[in-house]
Amino acid sequence: MMQIVVAGLGAIFGSMARFSLLELAPKVFGKASAWMVMVINLSAALLIGFAYGMQLPVMQNTFWATGILGGYSTFSTPIVALANGLQNPGERVSIIGQTLLAFVGGVPVLLLGAWLGAHF
């Protein structure tokens, strides 16, 4: 039960960070802000890998990887964007590329994070 509470508390902070970045991105990056979800998800993969590589104790891993970084990442968003983008022929190539990058790109970034965490 305590792990659930710890994960939930971490998720509060992670989702607040994600929401803040998504709100701030259009003001700072303009049109490039469409890539912010990608930046968030790939940075989450890197940091989850880093936490894994550090071999944190269970409760710390639950707070950081499952809680904060799980709340920070948003892998459902690319799927919704894919479903919406497929309806618009002008967006299909771009949205398919972004979706592939989100899922295929996460693996090497995760492995890099694990290597960095193990050597930290």
C-alpha positions in Angstrom: 0.0 0.0 0.0 2.8 2.4 0.8 4.3 1.9 -2.7 1.0 3.1 -4.2 1.0 6.2 -2.1 4.7 6.9 -2.9 4.1 6.4 -6.6 1.0 8.7 -6.5 2.9 11.4 -4.7 5.6 11.3 -7.3 3.1 11.4 -10.1 1.7 14.6 -8.8 5.1 16.3 -9.3 5.7 14.7 -12.6 2.4 15.6 -14.2 2.7 19.1 -12.9 6.1 19.4 -14.6 4.7 18.0 -17.8 1.7 20.3 -17.8 4.0 23.3 -17.1 6.3 22.5 -19.9 3.4 22.0 -22.3 1.9 25.3 -21.3 5.2 27.2 -21.6 6.4 25.6 -24.8 4.2 27.6 -27.3 5.3 30.9 -25.7 9.0 30.0 -25.9 9.3 27.7 -29.0 6.4 28.8 -31.2 5.6 26.2 -33.9 8.4 23.9 -32.6 6.4 23.4 -29.4 4.6 20.6 -31.3 7.7 18.5 -30.5 7.5 19.1 -26.8 5.7 15.9 -26.1 8.5 14.1 -27.9 11.1 15.9 -25.9 9.2 15.0 -22.7 8.8 11.4 -23.5 12.4 10.8 -24.7 13.8 12.7 -21.7 11.6 10.6 -19.4 13.0 7.4 -21.1 16.5 8.7 -20.5 15.9 9.5 -16.9 14.0 6.2 -16.2 17.0 4.4 -17.7 19.3 6.5 -15.5 17.2 5.5 -12.4 17.3 1.9 -13.4 21.1 2.0 -14.0 21.6 3.5 -10.5 19.7 0.4 -9.0 17.8 2.5 -6.5 16.1 0.9 -3.6 12.5 -0.1 -4.3 10.8 2.8 -2.6 13.2 5.4 -4.2 12.7 3.8 -7.6 8.9 3.8 -7.1 9.0 7.5 -6.3 11.3 8.6 -9.1 10.8 6.2 -11.9 7.2 5.1 -11.5 5.9 8.2 -9.8 7.6 11.4 -11.0 8.8 10.1 -14.4 5.7 8.1 -15.0 3.6 11.2 -14.4 6.0 13.3 -16.4 5.9 11.1 -19.5 2.8 10.9 -21.6 2.9 8.0 -24.1 -0.8 8.1 -24.6 -0.6 11.5 -26.3 1.3 10.3 -29.4 -1.5 7.7 -29.9 -4.2 10.3 -29.7 -2.2 12.6 -32.0 -1.8 9.6 -34.5 -5.5 8.9 -34.5 -6.3 12.6 -35.1 -3.5 13.1 -37.6 -4.4 10.2 -39.8 -7.7 11.9 -40.6 -5.8 14.8 -42.1 -3.8 13.8 -45.3 -1.5 16.7 -44.9 -0.4 15.6 -41.5 -0.1 11.8 -42.0 3.6 11.6 -42.8 4.7 13.9 -40.0 2.5 12.3 -37.4 3.5 8.7 -38.3 7.2 9.8 -38.1 6.6 11.4 -34.7 4.8 8.3 -33.4 7.6 6.0 -34.6 10.2 8.2 -33.1 8.4 8.3 -29.8 8.3 4.5 -29.5 11.4 3.3 -31.4 13.5 6.2 -30.2 12.7 5.5 -26.6 14.6 2.2 -26.5 18.1 3.5 -27.3 17.5 6.6 -25.0 16.5 4.3 -22.2 19.6 2.1 -22.7 21.8 5.2 -22.7 20.2 6.4 -19.5 20.8 2.9 -17.9 24.4 3.0 -18.9 24.9 6.6 -17.5 23.1 5.6 -14.3 25.3 2.6 -13.8 28.4 4.8 -14.2 27.2 7.7 -12.1 
